[in-house]
Amino acid sequence: MPTTYQIVALSALDPEGTDTRDEPKLVFPDALKMAQGLKDQGKAFRVFADGEPSGDQLQALRDLGAVEVLPTI
């Protein structure tokens, strides 16, 4: 089963970016697009990974500005 990601923007309602309830689980290419969109909007975001992400995938998300990448809670 592939690793899935939830990209959570930090906001006034969720300043820690930890509420994953309404966030879709995305495969890497879609997660990367979502992260790029948030970066383009100047928004900070946190990433939750469910599975075993590769080092390259983690680095790509960090390069886009992920505050941190955590295992799914």
Number of C-alpha atoms within 10 A of each C-alpha: 6 11 14 19 26 26 25 26 24 17 12 8 8 11 12 14 19 18 14 16 8 8 12 13 17 18 15 19 11 13 20 18 12 16 27 17 13 19 16 10 9 10 16 18 24 21 24 20 21 18 13 11 16 9 8 9 14 16 13 13 23 16 10 17 18 22 16 12 19 14 13 14 9
